[in-house]
Amino acid sequence: MPAVLNTTNLIMNFITPERVSLAVRVVLILLIGIPLIRLLRGITRKLVKDRLSAQSEQLIVRSVYYISILILLITLLNEFGFKLSALLGAAGVFGIAIGFASQTSFSNIISGIFLISEKPFMIGDWVQIGQTVGVVDSIDLLSIKLKTTDNRFVRVPNETMIKTEVINITRFPVRRANIEVSVSYNADLPKVREVLMHIAATESLALQDPPPVFQVVGFADSGVNILFGVWGNKDAVIDLKTALMMSIKDRFARENIEIPYPHLTLLSGGAESQPLLYNT
């Protein structure tokens, strides 16, 4: 019985009018503040929609959202007795350490500002960064978010974007599907050109203006290398390249145009031995 009384006394001593009043104020601040932040974010999104670029709209909306959260956090800390001046004083004490620790973050922020002002790509563009290819999902102050073709999420720091070569795959409405074709040295090149041009002319996904490209690019060990480029709309360039390669294989087989493969000749035995031919 005394233990129960002691517990009751501790609870009664803890639940004071001041603490009850504090709890009520904190709950009210949260109940009002959180919906208000969401409302401000929605209003900001509507105000900037279709008036700025997609990344600028996203940056402004997120800035308003983060500033609102910061104001709400400062309000809550103030209710708990933490004064802003004391927080600034504490920040001054740890400022140097935080500065060294956050150098990368500041570098990413500055790089993000340069990216937003330069606009090398937009949200929705397909880009290649190193070996990674994906669609730009968001452009933030610290990083770029990509979604790859196999539905993976990739985060690239803005500082890396500034230092690395970035290829914007869908910047222009028309792209060229380049196909490297190799034919035998015995092949009739004018006939090969005629066949390839006919394939391009009959492909529904291909554009005839600009005209297709036929270029002999070199002589390899096994045959003549040809660059065959056909223009198409950027949204259909992958399907265009696939259709062209299937047509090339089929037409070359029907026209008896040989696509060579490497050969390796090995000599076995003495001087009178015959060469043995192997495919590799």
Rosetta silent file (secondary structure, phi, psi, omega in degrees, C-alpha in Angstrom):
SEQUENCE: MPAVLNTTNLIMNFITPERVSLAVRVVLILLIGIPLIRLLRGITRKLVKDRLSAQSEQLIVRSVYYISILILLITLLNEFGFKLSALLGAAGVFGIAIGFASQTSFSNIISGIFLISEKPFMIGDWVQIGQTVGVVDSIDLLSIKLKTTDNRFVRVPNETMIKTEVINITRFPVRRANIEVSVSYNADLPKVREVLMHIAATESLALQDPPPVFQVVGFADSGVNILFGVWGNKDAVIDLKTALMMSIKDRFARENIEIPYPHLTLLSGGAESQPLLYNT
SCORE:     score description
SCORE:     0.000 S_00000001
   1 L     0.000  -44.378  176.857    0.000    0.000    0.000 S_00000001
   2 H   -60.114  -34.690  179.348    2.754    2.528    0.761 S_00000001
   3 H   -63.732  -40.987  178.306    4.316    1.733   -2.653 S_00000001
   4 H   -63.557  -41.330  179.518    1.042    2.586   -4.393 S_00000001
   5 H   -64.703  -39.829  178.961    0.824    5.836   -2.445 S_00000001
   6 H   -64.347  -41.053  178.574    4.376    6.736   -3.370 S_00000001
   7 H   -63.924  -42.389  179.202    3.692    6.099   -7.052 S_00000001
   8 H   -62.403  -42.823  179.718    0.534    8.194   -6.887 S_00000001
   9 H   -63.694  -39.708  179.326    2.409   11.024   -5.198 S_00000001
  10 H   -63.971  -41.385  179.049    5.140   10.918   -7.859 S_00000001
  11 H   -64.609  -43.649 -179.572    2.547   11.102  -10.640 S_00000001
  12 H   -64.751  -38.228  178.610    0.718   13.962   -8.947 S_00000001
  13 H   -68.331  -33.085 -179.363    3.976   15.829   -8.434 S_00000001
  14 H   -74.456  -41.197 -178.489    4.939   15.318  -12.088 S_00000001
  15 L   -83.780   85.659  177.323    1.568   16.391  -13.504 S_00000001
  16 L   -97.982  161.358  177.448    1.688   20.040  -12.577 S_00000001
  17 H   -56.923  -36.462 -179.479   -0.503   22.791  -14.075 S_00000001
  18 H   -65.588  -42.702 -179.046    2.549   24.187  -15.880 S_00000001
  19 H   -70.332  -36.467  175.626    3.353   20.854  -17.500 S_00000001
  20 H   -63.220  -42.738  178.740   -0.259   20.252  -18.449 S_00000001
  21 H   -63.410  -40.602  178.085   -0.370   23.712  -19.999 S_00000001
  22 H   -62.523  -45.418 -179.573    2.888   22.987  -21.884 S_00000001
  23 H   -61.723  -40.958  179.590    1.560   19.680  -23.201 S_00000001
  24 H   -64.097  -43.842 -179.729   -1.651   21.331  -24.387 S_00000001
  25 H   -63.843  -41.683  179.812    0.292   24.109  -26.166 S_00000001
  26 H   -63.211  -44.554  179.071    2.619   21.609  -27.853 S_00000001
  27 H   -62.546  -42.317  179.132   -0.305   19.488  -29.059 S_00000001
  28 H   -64.543  -40.755  179.221   -2.108   22.570  -30.370 S_00000001
  29 H   -61.600  -42.701  179.386    1.022   23.769  -32.158 S_00000001
  30 H   -68.108  -42.720 -179.259    1.396   20.377  -33.839 S_00000001
  31 H   -64.800  -32.726  179.022   -2.301   20.095  -34.690 S_00000001
  32 H   -88.709  -40.923 -173.062   -2.281   23.547  -36.268 S_00000001
  33 H   -67.993  -45.817 -176.265    1.271   23.632  -37.600 S_00000001
  34 H   -63.537  -48.542  175.614    1.397   20.346  -39.530 S_00000001
  35 H   -63.171  -33.655  179.637   -1.817   20.965  -41.562 S_00000001
  36 H   -66.233  -39.232  177.647   -0.722   24.570  -42.091 S_00000001
  37 H   -62.542  -44.808  178.840    2.628   23.430  -43.517 S_00000001
  38 H   -63.133  -37.938  178.690    0.847   21.065  -45.906 S_00000001
  39 H   -65.386  -43.633  179.024   -1.538   23.855  -46.896 S_00000001
  40 H   -62.791  -40.064  178.918    1.353   26.260  -47.571 S_00000001
  41 H   -63.938  -42.240  178.960    3.106   23.635  -49.668 S_00000001
  42 H   -65.054  -41.630  179.203   -0.064   23.036  -51.712 S_00000001
  43 H   -65.051  -43.061  179.437   -0.669   26.768  -52.225 S_00000001
  44 H   -62.205  -41.692  179.846    2.952   27.323  -53.262 S_00000001
  45 H   -62.047  -39.612  179.601    2.771   24.427  -55.725 S_00000001
  46 H   -70.401  -35.271 -177.990   -0.359   25.914  -57.322 S_00000001
  47 H   -68.429  -37.287 -176.029    1.137   29.418  -57.494 S_00000001
  48 H   -95.110   -7.245 -176.310    4.309   28.343  -59.323 S_00000001
  49 L   -61.883  131.184  177.450    2.768   25.599  -61.462 S_00000001
  50 L    64.472   11.290  176.631    3.338   26.118  -65.211 S_00000001
  51 L  -106.947  -22.820  179.455    5.048   29.458  -64.540 S_00000001
  52 L  -128.149  175.533  174.460    8.598   28.205  -64.030 S_00000001
  53 L   -67.891  161.143 -175.618   10.654   25.237  -65.140 S_00000001
  54 H   -60.086  -41.736 -178.706    9.927   21.923  -63.424 S_00000001
  55 H   -71.142  -33.818  176.883   13.124   21.980  -61.355 S_00000001
  56 H   -67.212  -40.937  176.127   12.592   25.622  -60.280 S_00000001
  57 H   -59.482  -46.270 -178.851    9.036   24.788  -59.212 S_00000001
  58 H   -63.145  -40.401 -179.434   10.294   21.811  -57.238 S_00000001
  59 H   -64.945  -43.805 -178.847   13.047   23.868  -55.583 S_00000001
  60 H   -65.982  -44.395 -179.993   10.674   26.650  -54.494 S_00000001
  61 H   -61.224  -43.834 -178.886    8.071   24.226  -53.136 S_00000001
  62 H   -70.558  -34.063  177.610   10.660   22.300  -51.141 S_00000001
  63 H   -63.905  -44.855  177.057   12.280   25.500  -49.837 S_00000001
  64 H   -61.388  -40.087 -179.128    8.916   26.717  -48.505 S_00000001
  65 H   -64.627  -47.034 -178.168    8.310   23.278  -46.988 S_00000001
  66 H   -68.835  -38.164  177.677   11.683   23.096  -45.220 S_00000001
  67 H   -64.768  -39.471  178.020   11.497   26.699  -43.954 S_00000001
  68 H   -63.708  -42.005  177.117    8.012   26.021  -42.554 S_00000001
  69 H   -63.216  -39.241  178.657    9.286   22.921  -40.757 S_00000001
  70 H   -63.210  -42.790  178.066   12.186   24.964  -39.338 S_00000001
  71 H   -63.035  -42.084  178.438    9.788   27.618  -38.014 S_00000001
  72 H   -63.134  -41.121 -179.894    7.614   24.913  -36.444 S_00000001
  73 H   -65.178  -42.996  178.606   10.674   23.309  -34.822 S_00000001
  74 H   -63.140  -38.866  177.809   11.890   26.651  -33.421 S_00000001
  75 H   -62.176  -43.896  178.726    8.399   27.315  -32.031 S_00000001
  76 H   -64.814  -43.009  178.709    8.346   23.951  -30.281 S_00000001
  77 H   -63.399  -36.472  178.030   11.837   24.458  -28.848 S_00000001
  78 H   -64.677  -35.761  177.253   10.801   27.860  -27.600 S_00000001
  79 H   -66.277  -30.869  178.796    7.869   26.283  -25.749 S_00000001
  80 L   -85.613    3.864  175.135   10.299   23.917  -24.035 S_00000001
  81 L    97.009    3.136  177.791   12.397   26.846  -22.900 S_00000001
  82 L   -86.072  115.271  179.694   15.130   26.787  -25.538 S_00000001
  83 L   -85.328  148.144 -178.692   15.759   30.373  -26.587 S_00000001
  84 H   -62.171  -37.355  179.660   16.937   31.191  -30.077 S_00000001
  85 H   -62.753  -39.420  178.244   19.861   33.210  -28.725 S_00000001
  86 H   -66.519  -38.388  178.294   21.077   30.214  -26.729 S_00000001
  87 H   -64.917  -38.911  178.084   20.787   28.000  -29.789 S_00000001
  88 H   -67.555  -35.983  176.594   22.814   30.483  -31.831 S_00000001
  89 H   -64.516  -42.780  177.019   25.423   30.593  -29.100 S_00000001
  90 H   -64.527  -36.416  178.421   25.674   26.806  -29.089 S_00000001
  91 H   -64.534  -34.515  177.326   25.911   26.869  -32.867 S_00000001
  92 H   -65.584  -34.751 -179.804   28.855   29.248  -32.557 S_00000001
  93 H   -66.329  -42.299 -177.522   30.673   26.827  -30.276 S_00000001
  94 L   -97.455    9.059 -174.796   30.306   23.934  -32.704 S_00000001
  95 H   -60.312  -42.918 -177.141   30.432   26.051  -35.833 S_00000001
  96 H   -65.308  -45.760 -179.689   33.992   25.191  -36.807 S_00000001
  97 H   -63.078  -43.087  179.672   33.492   21.450  -36.366 S_00000001
  98 H   -65.946  -35.953  179.816   30.201   21.531  -38.236 S_00000001
  99 H   -61.469  -45.351  178.109   31.793   23.629  -40.970 S_00000001
 100 H   -65.253  -39.337 -176.938   34.494   21.051  -41.625 S_00000001
 101 H   -70.562  -25.085 -173.740   31.981   18.202  -41.464 S_00000001
 102 L  -107.827   17.997  178.440   29.578   19.874  -43.880 S_00000001
 103 H   -58.630  -41.803 -179.811   32.031   21.018  -46.544 S_00000001
 104 H   -64.077  -40.867  179.694   30.726   18.386  -48.938 S_00000001
 105 H   -63.039  -43.955  178.901   27.123   19.432  -48.332 S_00000001
 106 H   -64.866  -37.981  177.527   27.912   23.089  -49.026 S_00000001
 107 H   -63.326  -39.630  177.603   29.812   22.088  -52.149 S_00000001
 108 H   -66.792  -36.842  179.463   26.776   20.097  -53.318 S_00000001
 109 H   -65.165  -46.982  178.759   24.476   23.052  -52.609 S_00000001
 110 H   -61.482  -42.625  178.477   26.646   25.436  -54.633 S_00000001
 111 H   -63.196  -38.290  177.888   26.867   22.869  -57.428 S_00000001
 112 H   -62.637  -38.347  177.711   23.082   22.459  -57.315 S_00000001
 113 H   -64.531  -41.679  177.608   22.611   26.204  -57.768 S_00000001
 114 H   -63.121  -41.083 -179.768   24.917   26.117  -60.805 S_00000001
 115 H   -63.887  -42.928 -178.564   22.989   23.168  -62.254 S_00000001
 116 H   -65.792  -38.248 -178.927   19.638   24.894  -61.793 S_00000001
 117 H   -75.659  -35.742 -178.186   20.917   28.109  -63.398 S_00000001
 118 H   -77.781  -33.990  178.685   22.728   26.367  -66.261 S_00000001
 119 L    57.222   55.341  176.206   19.872   23.924  -67.008 S_00000001
 120 L   -71.662  -16.986  176.814   21.846   21.169  -68.775 S_00000001
 121 L  -156.099  164.014 -179.387   18.814   18.911  -68.285 S_00000001
 122 L  -121.670  165.382  173.422   15.241   19.064  -67.061 S_00000001
 123 L   -63.003  128.986 -176.667   13.064   16.799  -64.959 S_00000001
 124 L   101.776  -13.520  177.166   11.927   13.997  -67.257 S_00000001
 125 L   -75.585  149.280  171.828   15.045   14.036  -69.454 S_00000001
 126 E   -92.083  127.649 -178.105   17.034   10.850  -70.002 S_00000001
 127 E  -130.517  157.379  174.710   20.681   11.355  -69.097 S_00000001
 128 E  -120.844  122.542  178.310   23.845    9.274  -68.995 S_00000001
 129 E  -122.168  105.715 -173.397   26.302    9.841  -66.147 S_00000001
 130 L    65.481 -122.038  178.170   29.285    7.562  -66.498 S_00000001
 131 L   -96.743    2.001 -176.573   27.822    4.089  -66.992 S_00000001
 132 E   -97.929  128.896  176.579   24.437    5.019  -65.487 S_00000001
 133 E  -121.330  130.296 -179.882   21.481    5.857  -67.724 S_00000001
 134 E  -166.815  171.358  178.101   18.189    7.030  -66.258 S_00000001
 135 E   -93.214  138.521 -178.736   15.396    9.579  -66.294 S_00000001
 136 E   -72.010  115.583 -178.449   15.779   12.663  -64.068 S_00000001
 137 E   -92.561  -35.810  177.892   13.203   12.267  -61.300 S_00000001
 138 E  -159.105  152.285  176.886   14.153   15.292  -59.186 S_00000001
 139 E  -122.593  107.109 -176.702   16.786   18.035  -58.946 S_00000001
 140 L  -109.282  176.036 -178.813   17.515   18.968  -55.347 S_00000001
 141 L   -67.835  -29.556 -175.821   20.046   21.216  -53.655 S_00000001
 142 L  -101.921  -29.277 -172.939   22.261   18.289  -52.656 S_00000001
 143 E  -157.732  168.526  174.314   21.743   15.660  -55.346 S_00000001
 144 E  -109.671  133.982  177.988   20.034   14.496  -58.508 S_00000001
 145 E  -104.264  129.161  179.186   17.655   11.522  -58.345 S_00000001
 146 E  -118.801  150.836  170.342   17.482    9.185  -61.327 S_00000001
 147 E  -119.381  119.155 -174.486   15.248    6.234  -62.190 S_00000001
 148 E   -79.973  173.461 -178.132   16.968    3.723  -64.450 S_00000001
 149 L   -65.674  -26.605  177.137   15.408    1.660  -67.225 S_00000001
 150 L   -97.978   23.493  171.262   15.229   -1.365  -64.913 S_00000001
 151 L    64.961   41.757  172.604   13.448    0.724  -62.258 S_00000001
 152 L  -104.335  150.677  179.670   16.364    1.316  -59.902 S_00000001
 153 E   -96.566  126.713 -179.418   16.802    4.483  -57.830 S_00000001
 154 E  -126.754  127.844  176.419   20.124    6.293  -58.261 S_00000001
 155 E  -108.618  123.793 -179.138   21.246    9.324  -56.255 S_00000001
 156 E  -118.531  119.614  178.561   24.075   11.374  -57.750 S_00000001
 157 E   -59.555  145.645 -178.472   25.607   14.235  -55.685 S_00000001
 158 H   -61.277  -35.181  179.228   25.506   17.604  -57.406 S_00000001
 159 H   -60.769  -38.025  176.750   29.274   17.994  -57.031 S_00000001
 160 H   -65.343  -38.668  179.595   29.724   14.822  -59.085 S_00000001
 161 H   -62.819  -36.548 -179.505   27.396   16.200  -61.762 S_00000001
 162 H   -69.985  -36.565 -174.571   29.540   19.333  -62.069 S_00000001
 163 H   -87.922  -15.303 -172.630   32.799   17.358  -62.376 S_00000001
 164 L  -108.285  148.626  174.059   31.516   14.547  -64.624 S_00000001
 165 L   -68.883  126.424 -179.622   30.544   14.510  -68.277 S_00000001
 166 E  -116.417  126.174  179.215   26.752   14.336  -68.489 S_00000001
 167 E  -104.184  118.963  175.698   25.030   13.261  -71.706 S_00000001
 168 E   -88.621  106.803 -173.055   21.469   14.489  -72.188 S_00000001
 169 L   -75.025  -32.563 -172.945   19.962   11.760  -74.324 S_00000001
 170 L  -113.694   25.114 -179.357   16.555   13.366  -74.910 S_00000001
 171 L   -64.226  -40.783 -177.219   17.482   17.062  -75.132 S_00000001
 172 L  -105.962  149.853 -174.305   16.603   17.242  -78.828 S_00000001
 173 L   -69.778  -21.487 -176.996   13.408   15.866  -80.400 S_00000001
 174 E  -120.160  134.608  177.177   15.257   13.877  -83.100 S_00000001
 175 E  -129.294  161.626  178.925   18.039   11.344  -82.547 S_00000001
 176 E  -108.849  128.622  174.732   20.075    9.084  -84.789 S_00000001
 177 E   -87.809  111.111 -178.231   20.187    5.332  -84.249 S_00000001
 178 E   -95.459  129.519  178.722   23.752    4.295  -85.084 S_00000001
 179 E  -127.148  126.807  176.180   24.419    0.703  -86.095 S_00000001
 180 E   -92.300  118.724 -177.907   27.881   -0.674  -86.796 S_00000001
 181 E  -115.056  138.110  175.636   27.714   -3.261  -89.570 S_00000001
 182 E  -117.885  131.502  178.579   30.577   -5.447  -90.758 S_00000001
 183 E  -124.885  160.093 -178.391   30.558   -7.089  -94.186 S_00000001
 184 L   -65.916  154.538  177.122   32.972   -9.434  -95.929 S_00000001
 185 L   -64.708  -20.811  178.225   35.794   -8.081  -98.082 S_00000001
 186 L   -82.724   -6.318 -175.801   34.136   -9.897 -100.988 S_00000001
 187 L   -71.461  147.687  176.154   30.910   -7.920 -100.528 S_00000001
 188 L   -84.285  103.997 -174.550   29.766   -5.424 -103.165 S_00000001
 189 H   -61.465  -40.714  175.590   29.736   -2.171 -101.156 S_00000001
 190 H   -58.869  -38.009  177.861   27.429   -0.250 -103.547 S_00000001
 191 H   -67.536  -40.558  178.042   24.930   -3.116 -103.232 S_00000001
 192 H   -60.221  -42.777  179.105   25.314   -3.095  -99.439 S_00000001
 193 H   -63.239  -42.185  179.647   24.594    0.637  -99.449 S_00000001
 194 H   -61.682  -43.467 -179.721   21.541    0.145 -101.654 S_00000001
 195 H   -64.259  -45.148 -179.105   20.152   -2.563  -99.357 S_00000001
 196 H   -64.675  -40.973  179.251   20.685   -0.496  -96.222 S_00000001
 197 H   -65.856  -34.436  177.671   19.092    2.599  -97.750 S_00000001
 198 H   -68.235  -38.176  176.546   16.084    0.540  -98.819 S_00000001
 199 H   -60.472  -44.707  179.867   15.730   -0.783  -95.269 S_00000001
 200 H   -65.245  -37.198 -177.628   15.738    2.789  -93.939 S_00000001
 201 H   -70.217  -28.327 -177.216   13.223    3.925  -96.579 S_00000001
 202 H   -98.649   -0.924  179.387   10.741    1.166  -95.737 S_00000001
 203 L   -85.222  123.791 -174.946   11.018    1.390  -91.933 S_00000001
 204 L   -67.038  -28.310 -178.821    7.952    3.141  -90.499 S_00000001
 205 L   -83.717   -9.113 -175.759    9.818    4.499  -87.457 S_00000001
 206 L   -86.525  145.197  173.002   12.600    6.058  -89.564 S_00000001
 207 E   -96.484  141.532  178.780   12.684    9.693  -90.660 S_00000001
 208 L   -92.977  -10.573  176.129   13.758   10.494  -94.200 S_00000001
 209 L  -135.496  110.543    6.301   14.798   14.028  -93.314 S_00000001
 210 L   -68.063  155.061 -177.466   17.605   14.177  -92.259 S_00000001
 211 L   -73.009  159.245  178.223   18.615   11.370  -94.638 S_00000001
 212 L   -63.017  159.198 -178.458   20.242    8.140  -93.413 S_00000001
 213 E  -111.377  129.752  173.342   24.016    7.959  -93.055 S_00000001
 214 E  -125.334  118.719 -175.486   26.185    5.356  -94.796 S_00000001
 215 E  -144.077  127.465  173.223   29.878    5.585  -93.998 S_00000001
 216 E   -81.254  117.058 -171.907   32.784    3.167  -94.384 S_00000001
 217 E  -103.749  -12.210  179.161   34.672    3.647  -91.136 S_00000001
 218 E   170.130  168.461  177.641   37.519    1.140  -91.399 S_00000001
 219 E  -111.512  114.811 -178.495   39.015   -2.145  -92.486 S_00000001
 220 L   -95.352  179.391 -179.724   39.022   -4.772  -89.757 S_00000001
 221 L   -63.852  -32.716 -172.882   40.729   -8.169  -89.602 S_00000001
 222 L  -108.207  -12.590 -177.411   37.590   -9.973  -90.771 S_00000001
 223 L  -179.258 -169.736 -179.143   35.767   -7.446  -92.925 S_00000001
 224 E   -98.128  127.353 -179.312   34.810   -3.873  -93.758 S_00000001
 225 E   -91.474  132.670 -177.630   33.211   -1.853  -90.960 S_00000001
 226 E  -126.465  137.685  171.891   30.285    0.377  -91.905 S_00000001
 227 E   -98.753  120.269  178.900   28.405    2.980  -89.883 S_00000001
 228 E  -116.645  111.662 -177.775   24.700    2.988  -90.703 S_00000001
 229 E  -118.001  129.506 -179.157   22.772    5.811  -89.024 S_00000001
 230 E  -125.931  133.361 -177.598   19.028    6.379  -89.297 S_00000001
 231 E   -85.933  147.821  178.286   17.180    9.315  -87.750 S_00000001
 232 E  -159.825  169.308  176.573   14.021    8.934  -85.704 S_00000001
 233 E   -65.110  144.983 -173.472   11.980   10.561  -82.969 S_00000001
 234 H   -60.844  -31.210 -177.568   13.692   10.440  -79.576 S_00000001
 235 H   -74.848  -15.800 -175.481   10.849    8.472  -77.972 S_00000001
 236 H  -119.142   13.115 -172.674   11.124    5.674  -80.539 S_00000001
 237 H   -67.333  -33.975  179.424   14.887    5.477  -81.113 S_00000001
 238 H   -68.568  -45.698  177.364   15.310    2.193  -79.196 S_00000001
 239 H   -63.748  -36.308  178.383   12.492    0.503  -81.107 S_00000001
 240 H   -62.620  -46.600 -178.884   13.901    1.947  -84.335 S_00000001
 241 H   -63.335  -40.707  178.869   17.354    0.494  -83.717 S_00000001
 242 H   -63.878  -44.683 -179.961   15.916   -2.924  -82.871 S_00000001
 243 H   -63.849  -39.345  179.822   13.737   -2.964  -86.005 S_00000001
 244 H   -65.151  -43.969 -178.540   16.659   -1.936  -88.199 S_00000001
 245 H   -64.612  -38.357  177.137   18.977   -4.637  -86.846 S_00000001
 246 H   -65.888  -40.675  179.621   16.341   -7.321  -87.387 S_00000001
 247 H   -67.493  -38.900  179.794   15.752   -6.104  -90.948 S_00000001
 248 H   -62.175  -46.172  179.934   19.490   -5.987  -91.692 S_00000001
 249 H   -60.939  -42.989 -178.285   20.002   -9.585  -90.594 S_00000001
 250 H   -68.266  -45.652 -177.341   17.030  -10.772  -92.651 S_00000001
 251 H   -69.642  -38.309  178.650   17.891   -8.796  -95.812 S_00000001
 252 H   -63.145  -37.761  178.390   21.596   -9.669  -95.717 S_00000001
 253 H   -65.681  -39.799 -178.782   20.695  -13.355  -95.555 S_00000001
 254 H   -74.416  -29.627 -178.730   18.369  -13.014  -98.561 S_00000001
 255 L   -93.363    4.515 -179.449   20.859  -10.927 -100.555 S_00000001
 256 L    58.179   38.172  174.070   23.774  -13.260  -99.734 S_00000001
 257 L   -95.873  117.648 -172.727   25.707  -10.468  -98.047 S_00000001
 258 L   -82.735  129.712  168.955   28.051  -12.104  -95.585 S_00000001
 259 L   -94.925  106.620 -170.787   28.449  -10.760  -92.054 S_00000001
 260 L   -72.595  162.081  173.824   31.964  -12.073  -91.250 S_00000001
 261 L  -134.459  154.189 -174.007   33.176  -13.541  -87.994 S_00000001
 262 L   -62.430  145.017  174.591   36.776  -13.858  -86.800 S_00000001
 263 E  -122.018  149.868  177.579   38.896  -16.807  -87.971 S_00000001
 264 E  -130.010  122.382 -179.564   42.041  -18.220  -86.450 S_00000001
 265 E  -102.978  123.453 -179.728   44.504  -20.275  -88.503 S_00000001
 266 E  -114.663  134.873  175.821   46.772  -22.665  -86.587 S_00000001
 267 E   -99.473  129.270 -177.947   49.748  -24.520  -88.106 S_00000001
 268 L  -122.434  135.525  175.512   50.410  -27.957  -86.693 S_00000001
 269 L    88.204 -150.779 -174.096   53.488  -30.200  -87.233 S_00000001
 270 L   -85.931 -160.968 -175.512   56.353  -29.672  -89.685 S_00000001
 271 L   -67.407  -27.443 -177.175   56.789  -27.640  -92.817 S_00000001
 272 L   -89.117    1.224 -177.566   54.515  -29.928  -94.858 S_00000001
 273 L   -69.336  151.352  179.234   51.648  -29.717  -92.377 S_00000001
 274 L   -92.273  145.245  178.191   48.334  -28.279  -93.494 S_00000001
 275 E   -68.965  142.565  175.940   46.762  -25.269  -91.716 S_00000001
 276 E  -105.366  128.309 -175.229   43.861  -26.033  -89.438 S_00000001
 277 E  -103.190  126.979  179.220   41.050  -23.437  -89.498 S_00000001
 278 E  -124.237  144.169  173.279   39.092  -22.709  -86.344 S_00000001
 279 E   -90.349  138.217  178.384   36.236  -20.305  -85.738 S_00000001
 280 L  -125.708    0.000    0.000   36.550  -18.067  -82.688 S_00000001
